[in-house]
Amino acid sequence: MARMQAVHLIGIGGVGMSALAQAFLDKGWRVGGSDRLLGAGTETPTLATLRRQGVALFPQDGSGVAPGMTVVYSTAIEADNPDLSKAKALGLRTLHRSAALAALARGHTLVAVTGTCGKSSVTALLGHLLAECGRDPFVVNGAEAIGWEAGGARVGSVRPSADPNGLMVAEADESDRSLMALDPTHVIVTNVFSDHFPKAEAEALFRAFEAKAAGHVVDARDEPPGPPPRGTGWETVFDWRGRTWRLPMPGAHNVANAKAALAMALALGCEEGALGAALATFRGVRRRLERVGTLGGACVVDDYAHNVEKLAAAWGTLAAAFPAGVFGLWRPHGYAPLRKLLDGLAAMFNAVVRPCDRLLVPPVYDAGGTTDRSVNSDALLARLRCPAEGVADLAAAEARLRALARPGTALVTFGARDPGLPALARRLAGLAQ
């Protein structure tokens, strides 16, 4: 990739953009960016980490955009965004985030991980396996792998590499079909469900993406079920390809994720014994059934689940681990996703939330901008027949969760986008923000 003098990322505090920011830093570029939260006087831990690394941060008012920059935006950025408008007025180069990721991948052998669910977990796990097997991959993910944050010095969604032309593992986002901007050598498809668009469209998209790969394709849907995994606390033991594997994570969905990562690592030449040892040392991913701490004997868990399949898998896994009760707060991350998935979400919650559980639902997370706000959380609550209640805001949810805490139960924050969710989990666990 031609060296950029400077890059400016709009919405730099988001999971995708903050990963790109860290990746650009690791490649030696001068990085800046803007975020709506900065305009409101709020700085998340992610933004603070970027600032400590020398990233120039600005409110989203155009003030951070200057001549000579390349400006990176996402599908979520409106056409009249002040930063984007100024970039166009100055005649600057603008790149969609997928094109920026593709540019970062040039010169590397790219392993792209896509699918409806599990992308971030598989990307982190494959990166860990390859690293432990001596392959030193450059990894750009949509979630933070525990341990990659270097004690808070880095954004943990990126693993740096000393090899400028070696393996690169990257999460390929299907939500806006922009993954087709990538040119992968190898591809993993985790699964296919209806989420951002109908399942048939998702199937066609992933088939087209697989066709771009000149190397190995691992489609987890082709994997036979195999013997059921055995859970021992937070660890899962499973049999696969003639040997027993130990995964320090619970849930059948995580076993499926592990098999996909292992299959690709084996295809790339990693030795089976080394992979077994590496799998057993994987520390997990932030906000993916992350055990944050305890409160009153209850286990505090934080999870990114936000669609029907992810929520069902996460709640089901926790229900098996905590038969005394799961008390979960789930915040819808947008009005359009809630409207699209409303009936499926209601059916899923009615199926998985047990009489001993409790679901708390605050209003939709509102990130601003132009959107149809006609459907809010009350529409979901009206469809629920399980133990559920609305809460006015996260402060009310926190008070309710504290009141529900008791030994042998789990207090869980579920949802995407809202930085208040992981912060709430940390408060419940008595950890510093």
N, C-alpha and C positions, 0 to 999 in steps of 0.2 A: 504494500500500500504506500502511495506517495505520502511523504511526511507532511502533516498539517502543522501550520504555525500555531493554530489555536482551534479548539473546538468548544462550542457552547451548547449545552443540553437543556432543552426546555422540559421542565418537570423532573429535575435532576434528583429529587428525593424519592421518586418511585422505585419499585424493585427493579424494573427493567433498566431505567435510565441510570440509577446509581451503579448498577453493575457495569454498564458501558463506561461510565465516568472512571471507575476503578481500572477497567481494562485499558482505556486510553492513557491513564496515568502510568500503568505498567509498561506501556509501549513508548513512553517518553514524551507524550504530548502535553502541551499546556491546556488545562481544563478549567472551564467555568460553567455555570449553569444557573437556572432560575427555578423557583418553585412558588406556588401560591401560598404555601404555609409561611414562607419568609415574608411575604407581604402582610401577613396577619401577625407577624412578630413571634412565630413559633419555629423552633429549631429542633428537629428530631435527632436521636442519636446517630442516625445515618448521615444527616447533613453535617452534624458536628464532626464526624469522622472525616468526611471529605474536606471540610474546612481546615482541619489539622494537617491534612496532606498538602495544603496549598491551593485547593480549589477555590476560585473566586465565586461567591454566591450572591445572588441578586433577587429582589422581588420580580414578579413576572410583569414588568412594566416597560420592557425594551431597554432599560438602562444598562444591561449587561452585554448587549449586542454591539459589536464594533467592527470596523473594516478589517478584512483579512481573516475573519473567522469562518469556519464551517459550522452551520447551525443544524442540530439534530432534533427531530421532533417525533412524536408518536401519533398513532391514529386518534388518540384521545384529545389531541390539541386542535382546537377550533381554528378555522381559516383566518379569523380576525384576531387571533392571539397577538398581543402587542410585540412580543419577541419575534414571532414569525413575520408579522407585518413589517417590522423594521428591517429584518434580514432581506426581505424581498425589495424593500425600498432602496437598500444599499447594494443590491445586486449580488448578495452573498450566495455561496453554494449552500443548499439545504439538502439534508439527507433524512429519509425516514429511518427510524431506529434499526429496522431490518437491514437496510442498505449499509448502515454504519457497522453493524455486526458482520455483514458479508465482507466489508472492507478490512476489518480487523482480522478476518480469517484468511485473507489472501497470503499465500506462502506456507500456510499450515495444511496438514492433512486433517480435514474437518470431519468429526463425528457429530452429527446433529441428532438431538433427542427430541421427538415430538410425540403427540398423542393428546387425548382429552384430559387425562388425569395422570399424575405421577411423574411428569416431565422433570420437575426440579429435583425430586428424590433420586431418580435414575441418573440424572446428570451429575449430581454430587457424588453418588455412590460409584459411578464409573470413573469419575475423576480420582476418587480416593483409591480405587482398586489399581488403576494404571500407575498412580504415583507410588504406591507401595510395591509395585512390581518393577520400579525403576524406569518408567517411561516418561516421567516429568511432563505431564500434559498441561497445556494452557487451558483453563476452564472458565467459561463465562455462563453463569447460571441465573435463574430467576428467584433464587432463595439463598440464604446464607448457610453454608456448611459449618457446623460447629468445629472450631479449631482454625478455620481459615481467616478469622478476623484478627489474628496475631495480637490478642489481648486488647482489642479496640483500636489498633493502629491502622486497620484496613477495613474495607467493606468486604465481608466474608463470602459474598457471592462469586468472587473471582479468585482463582488460584493462579499465581504467576508461574512462569516457566523460564528457565535459562536458555531454552532452545527456540530461536526465532522461527524455525521452519519445521518444528516437530508436530506432534499430535495436538489438536485442539478439540475440546468437547464443549458443545454449546447447546443450551436449550433453544429450541425453535418454536416460537409461539404461533399457534394456528388461529388465534382468536379473530384476526383481521386478514387471514390468508397471506400475510406478508412473509411467511417462511419460504415462499417460492423465490424470494430474492437471494437465498443462500444456494451455494453450489457444493453440497456435501459429497465427500468420498464414501462415507459410511452413514447409515441411518438406523435409528431405533424408533419404532412406533409402539407406544405403551398400550394403548387401547383406543377405542372409538365409541363415543356416546354423543347424544344430542346435547349441545351446550350453547355455543355461540350461534350455531345454525343447525339445520336438521341433520340427522345422522347420515343420510344418503349423501349429502353434500360433503360432510366430513370424510366419509369413506373415499369419495372421489379425490378429494384434496390430498389425503395421505397416500393414496395410490400414485398420484402424480408426483408427489415428493419422493417416494421410494424409487420411482423410475429415474430420478436424477442421479442416484447413487451408482458410481462405477464399481464400488467395492462391496462390503458386506451389508446386508439388510437383516436386522433382527426385528421381526414383527411378533410381539408378545402374544398376540391372539392365536398364533400358530402353536404355542406351547401347550402340550397336553397337561391336564390338571395335576396328575401325579398323586402320591399319597398325601393325605392331609397333614399340614404342619402341626407341630406340638409346641404349645406355649408353656414357658416356665418363667413366670414373672414377666419382666419386660423383654425377655429374650425369646426368640422363636427358633426352633430346630426343624429343619426340613430335609428330605431326601430328594436328590436331583442328580441325574446323570451318573448313577452308581456310587454316590458318596453322600455323607451326611454333612450338612452345612449349618453353621450357627450365625444367626443374625441378631444383633443387639437392639432389635426393634420389634414391636408387637404387630400382629395383624396379617391376614392372608394377602391383603393388597400390597403390603411391604415385601412379602415373599415374592409376589409377582414382579415387583420392581427389582428385587435382587436378582432374580433369574434373568431378566432382560439385560441388566448390567454385566452379570457374569458371562452370559452368552457372547456379548460383544467383546469383552476382555479376552475370552478364550479365542475368539476369531482373530483378534489382533496379536495373538501369540503369547499371551501370559500363561504361566505354568499353573496347573490346577492346585497344587499344594500351596503355592504362594498366595493364590487367590483366596483359599480357605482361611489362611491366617489373616489376610487383609480384611476380609468380610467381617471377621470377629472383632476387629478394632474400629469399625466405622462408628463415629460418634453421633451421627444423625444430622438433621437439617433444622435450622431455626423455623419455628412455626409449623412444623410437621409432627404432630403429636409430641411436642417438646415439653418435657417435664421441667417446669420452672422452679418449683419448690413445694412447700406445704403451708397449710393454714388450718389450725385446729384439728390436725390429724387427717385433713383432706389433702389429696394430691392436686396441685395446681398445674394445669396443662394448657398450652397455647397451640392453636392449630389454624392453618390458613384456609381450611375447607370452606367453599363458597358455592359449589353447585351440588346437584342432587346426589351424584355418585360419590363425590368426595365426602360429603356430610354423612351419607349412609355408611360408608366404610369406616370413617373415623368414629362415629357414635357407636356403631356395632362393636368395634374393637375395644372401645372404652367400657361399654356395657359388660363385655366378657371379663375385663380386668377388674371392674368395680361393681360387683353384683349389688352392693348396698345402695348405689345411686350415682347417677351422672347429672350434675347440675350445670347446664350449658347455656352460655350467652352466645347467640348468633346474630350478627348484624349484617343485613343485606348490604352489599357493596355498591349497588347502583340501582336506579329506578328501572332502567331498561332490562337488566338481567332479572330483576324480581318479577316484572310484568311477564317476561317470556317464560319463566320457569315456575310461575305461581302454583299451578295445579300439581306439578310434579313435586315441588317442595312440600306442599301440604300432605300429599299422599305419603311421601317418604318420612316426614316427621311423625305422622300418625302411626306409621309402622314401626319406627325404631325407638321412639320415646316411651319408656315403660312407666307403669304406675308409680314406681319408686323414683323416677327421674323428674327433672323440671327443665323446661325450655324457656329462656327469657329472650324477648325480641324487642329491641329498641327501634326507633325510626331508621330509615335508610340513611347510610352515610352519604352526605351531600358534599361533593368536592367542588361545587360551583359550576359555572358554565351554563350553557343552554341545553336543557333537557326537558322531557315531559315528566312532570312530577305528580301526575294524577293518581298513580298507584303507589301506596306506601305500605308500611308494615301492617297496618290495621286490616288490609285486604287479606294478608296471609293469616293473621290471627283469627279472622272470621271463619276460615276454613279448617282450623285445627280442632281436633277432638282429643288430643293427648294433653297431659299436664303442661300447660303453657300459659304465659302471661306477658303482657306488654309492659315495658319499662320506659320511663320518659327520656332517659339519657344514660350515659355510661356511669355517672355518679350514682344514680338510682340502682343500676344493675350491680355495681360494686357493693352497695349496702345490702342488697338482697342476697348476693352470693356469700357475703360474710355471715349473714344470718343462717344460711343453709349449711355451712361447713360443719362436717362431723367426721370422725374417724371412719376410714374405709370407703369414702366417697371421692369423687373427682369434681373439681371446679374447673370449668373449661371456657376459654374464650375462643370463639370460632369467627372467621371472616377475613376477607381480603381488604386491601386498600387503607383502611382506617388505622393510623399509627397509634390511636388510643387503645386498641385491643391488646397488643403486646405490653404496652405500658400498664394497663390495668392488671394483667396477669402478674407482672413484676411487683406491683403494689400489694396484691393479694399475698404474694409469697414473701413480702417484707424485704424486697431487694431494692437497692438504689437505682434510681432512674438514669 
